[in-house]
Amino acid sequence: MSVVMSAIVAALVGFGGTVALIVAAAQAVGADMAQTSSWVAALCLAIAATSGYLSLRHRIPIIAAWSTPGAALIAASAGGIAFDAAVGAFLFSGTLIVLTAAFRPIGDLIARIPTSVAAAMLAGVLLRFVIAVFEGVQTAPELVLPLVGLFLVVRLVSPSAAVLTVLGIGVLLAFSLGLTGPLPSDAALSTLAFVTPVFEPSALIGLGLPLFLVTMASQNLPGFAVLRAAGYPVPSRSILAATGIASVVTSPFGAHTSNLAAITASICTGPDAHPDKEKRWRTGPVYALCYVALAGFGASLVALFEAMPAALITTVAGTALVGPLVGAMGSALAEEKERFAAVLTLAVTASGLSILGIGSAFWGLVAGLAALGLDAMLRRARSAA
C-alpha cells in the first residue's frame, strides 16, 4: 500500500502542481484547446511509458516528468513563435537529448557550462512568473491575496501540498466569486492532434536550445542526484535515451520535453515508499498507470483550466515556481567570483529581450558566458604580467 500511495501522491503533485504552466505555455504559442489537451495527453503518455519501462528494466524507482522549467521557458519566451514552429523547437530539443545519450562529448560539453550561469538563466525565466503573481493582485485582489496567504501558511507544514491546496481552494474561490467562464458540459476523453513541425532557425536557437539546456541542468542532473542520494546506481545514458526518444515521438502532438523527475522522484525513492530499497522500483509501474489515467482525461482537465480566470493560472504557476526560484538563485550566487556573470545572465533573461527573433534565455546565456570569458582573460593577462 505504501508503494501505491507514494506513486499516486507523486503523480498528483507532479500533475496538479504544474499543469497550469502547460496551459500558460500553450497559450503563449497560440495553441487552441484541442492542441493543448493533446499536449497534456502526449506528455502524460510519455511519462507513463518512460517511467514504467525504465523502472522495470533497471529495477530502480526511475520517475519521469515533464520539464517544468521548460514549460516556464516556453510561456515566458515564446511570444511571437507560432505553434508549428514551437513544435519544431520541441523536436529539436528532444533530438539533442538523444544525441547527448549517444555521444558522450555532447554531455561533457553541456557539463562544462558553469552551474552559476545555467542556474541564473533558469532563475531569470522563473522570476517573471513569480512576479506575475503579485501583478495579478491589481486585477483580482479578492482572488490572489487569499491564495498567497494560504500558500505561505500551508508551506510551513508541507511545501508539496501548498501548491495543490492553492489550486483546489483557488478553483472553489473562483467559482464563489463568479470569475469563471463556461465549463465543459461533459467529460471528454483526450485525443492526439498531429502538428507538422516547422523548423525556423530563430525558434530552434531561441527556444529549442534553451529548452534543452534548462531540461538538462534543472531536471535531469538533479534527478540523477536524487537517485544517487537514495543509494541507487544511475543508468544515465539509458534514462536520457528513453526520455529523449519519448520527447521526439510526442513532440508532433504538441508535447515539449520529457525528462527525469527530481522533486516528485524523491517521494518514490525514499523509505516512505517502501522500507526495502530493493522493492521501491514498483512505484514506477504504479506511477505509470496514474499517468495513463491522467492522459485519458487530460481534455476535461484542460477545459476546466481554460474556464478559470487568468489570475488563478498565474497564481498557481507562480507559487509552484517559488521553490525552484529559490534553489536557482542560491546556485547562481553560490560562487562569489561568478556572481557578476550570474546576475547579468539573470537580468538579460528576465528582461524579455529579443534580437533577430531569438528569445532572451539564449541571450542571457551568451551574456553570462561572455562575462566569464572576459574575466578569465583578465586573470590570465594579470598572471602573465
N, C-alpha and C positions, 0 to 999 in steps of 0.2 A: 504493500500500500504506500510506503514512503517513496518508492520509485515512481509510482503512478502520480502521486500528489506533487512531487518535485517537478516532474515533466509538465504537468498541467499548469502549475504556477509559473514555470519558466516561459511557457507558451503565452499565457495571458499577459505576463509582464512585458514580454518582447513585442507582442502584437498590440495590445491595448495601449501601452505607454507611448508608442511611436507611430501608430498608423495615421495620426493626424499630420505627421510630417510627410508621409507619402501623398496624402491628399493635397497638401500645400505644394509639394514638388510637381505633382501632376497639373495643378492649376497654373504653375509658373511656365510650363511648356505648352499650355493650351490644350491639354488632353480633355476630352469630354467624359461624361460619366461612364460610358461603356468602356472606353480606353483606360480609365482609372481603375475600374473594377477588374479589368484584365490584368493591369499592372499588379494589383494586390494579389490576385489569384495565382499569377505566374510566380511571383515571389514566394508565396506560401508553398507551392508545389516544389520549387527549387530547394527551399529549406527542408521540406519533408524528405525529398529524395536524397539530399546530401547527408542529412543527419542520420537517417536510417541506414544508408549504405555504409558510411564511414564508421558508425558505431558497431555495426555487425561485422564489418571486415576486420577492424583492429581490436575489437573487444575493449574499447575505450569510450567513455561518455563524450563523444565529439558532437557538439551542438552548433548548428549553423544559425545564421540570422541574416536579415537584410542589412545593408550598410546604412545605419542611422546617420553618421556624419555625411555619407554620400547623399542621402535624401535632403539633408540640410543644405549641402552644397548646391544641389540642383535647384531647390526652392529659392536660395539666395542669389545664385549667379546665372541662372539660365534664362533670365528675361530677354526676350527677343529671339531666342532659339526656338525654331519650330519643333513640333513633336517628333516628326520623322528624322530630323537632324539630331535630336536628343537621343533617339533610339540608335542611330549610327554611333554616337558617342558611347552609349552603354555597351554596344557590341565591341567597340574598340577597347574599352576598359576591361571587359571580360577576356578578350584576346590577350591583353598584356598580362593578366594574371596567369593564364595558361602558359604563356611564354616564360614567365618567372618560374613556374614549376618545371618547365622543360629545360631551361638554360640557367644554370647556377650563376653565371656572371651578371645576369639581369638583376637577380635578387641581391647580389653583392653590391651592385650599383645603387639600388634603392636603399640598402642598409647604410650606405655612405652619406646619405642626406642627413645633416645634423638633426638630432631629435628636437632641438630648440626651434629650428626653422619649421620643421614639419608640424610640430605642436602649435606654433604660432599661426600657421596658415589655418589649421583647424579651428583655433580659438577665434580668429577673425571671422570665419564663417558662422560659428555658433553665437558669437556676440550679437549679431544682428537679430537673431531670433529671441534672445533673452531681452534685448532692448524693446522688441516689438510687443512683449507682454505689457510693459508699462506705457507704451504708446496707446495700447488698447484701453487704458483707463480713461482716456479723453473721450472715446466714443461710446463705451459701455461700462461706466464705473460700477454700476449696480451688479454687473456680472463678474468683472475681472477682480475687483478688490476683495470680495469674499473668498474667491478661489485662491488668490495669492496668500491670504491669511490662513486658509485651510491647508495649503501646501506647506507653509512654514511650520505649522503645528504638527501635522502628521509626519513630516520627515524626521522629527525628533524621535519618533518611535520606529518608523520603517521607511527609509528613503525609497525603496522599490514600490511600496504601497502608496506613497504620496501621490504619484502621478496618476495611478489608477483611481484613487479617491477623487482627485481633481476632475478626471474625466467623467466618472459616474455622477458626482454631485453637480458638475457643470452642465451635463445634459438635463438633469432634473431642474436645475435653476433656469436654464434657457427656456424650458417648457413653461415654467411657472411665470416667467417674465414676459412671455409671448414673443420671444425673439426668434423662434424657429420658422423655417419655411415649410413648404408642403412635404409631407412624409410619404415614403413609399407605401402603396396600398396593399402590397403583398410581399412575401418573402421570395425573392427571385434567386435562382441558382446562378453562379458565375459562369461566364463564357469567356473564352480567349479570343481576343481580336488581333489579327495579324497586321503588322505595320511594316511596310517596306522601308528598310533603313536608308537614309541619305547621308553620305559622308562629306560633310562640309569641313574644310581644314580648320576654320575658326572654332567650330564646335568640338572637333577632336582634340585640339590643343587647349582650348579654354574650359572645356567641361570633361571630356573623356580622360585626359591625362591627370588633372587634379582629382577626379573621382577615383582613379586607380591608386593614386598616392595616398589619399586620406583613408581609403579602404585598407591598404596595406599597413599604414602607420598607426591607424586608430582602431582597427578591428582585428586584423589577422595577427599582428605582432602581440598585442595584449591578450588575444585568445590563446596564442602559444604559451604565454606566460602563465595563464590560469591553469592550463593543463600541467605545466611543469611544477607549479606550486602545489598541485594536488597529488604529485608523485607519479605522473604518467609520462611515458615516452611520447615525443611529439613527431608523428609522421608528417612533417610539414609539406613535403612535396606532394604527397598523396592528397592532403587537405586542399592545397592550392589548385591541384589539377581538377579535383572533383568540383569545388566551388567555382573555379574558372569556367569549366565546361558547362556547368549549370547556368552560369551567367550568360554565356554565349547563346545557349539554346533558348533561354527565356527572354532575351533582350528583344527579339522581334515582336513579342507580345507586350512590350512596354516596360518590362521589368529592368530596373537598374541592378547594381551588383549584389550578388550573394557572397557571404563570407563567413568566417568563423566568429561565433559569438564570444563575448567577453563577460559582461555583467550577468546575463542570463545563464551562461555556461557555468558560472560559479555555483548556481543553485543546484545543478545536476552533478557536479564533481565533488561536492563536499560530503561529510559524514551524514548530514541530514537526509541525503538521498538514499543512502544505504550504509550501514556500518561496515560492510565488507567492501573494500575498494575494488575488488575483482568483479563485483556484481553491479557496480554503478553504470556500466555500459548499457544496461537495459533501459535506462531513461531515454536513450537515443531513439529507439523504435517507438516508444510511447509518445515522445515529443513529436516525432514524425507524424503519427496518427492525428495528433491535435491539429497540426498544420494542414493536413488533408481536409479535416472538417472545416477549418477556417477558410481554406481555399474555396470550398463549396458555397459558402455563404458570404464571400467577400463582396459580392454585388450589393446585397442588402445593407451590409455594414458601410460601404462607401455611400450608398444613397442616404443613409442616416446622417453621416458626416456632412454630406452636401447640404442637408437641411438645417444644419447648425449655423449659428452666426459666426462670422469671420473672427470676432474677438475671442470666441471659445476655442477655435482651432489654434490661433496664435498663442493663447494662454496655455493650452495643453502642451503644444510643441515647445514653447519656451521653458516651461517648468521642467519638462523632461530633459532639457539640454543644460540645465544649470549645473548638474553634477559633472557631465563631460566637459563643460567650460572650465570649471574649477580645476579639473585634472589637466586639461590642456594648458591653462595659464601657468600652473605650477611647473609643468615640464618645460614650457617655453622660457621661463625666467630662472630656471634652476642654476644654469651656468652663468656666472657674472660676466665673463668675457664675451659671451654671445648674446647678452641681453639687448644691446642696441639693434643687432640684426633681427632678433626676435620681435622686438617692438615695431620695427619698420615693417616686417612681414605682416604682423597683425594689423597695423594701420592701413597698409595698402589693400589687404584682403577685405577688411571691414568697410573700406571706402566705397566699394561697388565700382571701382574703376574699370573701364572697358576701352581697350585700344585694339584697333584692327578687328573688332568683333570678338576679341578674346577676353574672357572674364577676369575678375580681379584676383581670384585664387591663384591663377598661374602667374600673374604679375607680382603678387605678394611673394611667391616662392622665388621668382627671379630676383626681386629686390633684396630679399634676405640672403640669398647665396652670393649676390654681388657684394653686399656689405661685408660678409665673412671673408670673401676673396680679397677684398681691398685691405682688410685688417691683417690678413695673413701676409700679404705682400709687404705691408709696412713693417711688420715684425721681422721678416726676413731681411729687409733693407737695413733696419737698425742693427740686427745682429751681425750683418756683413760689415757695417761701418765700424 
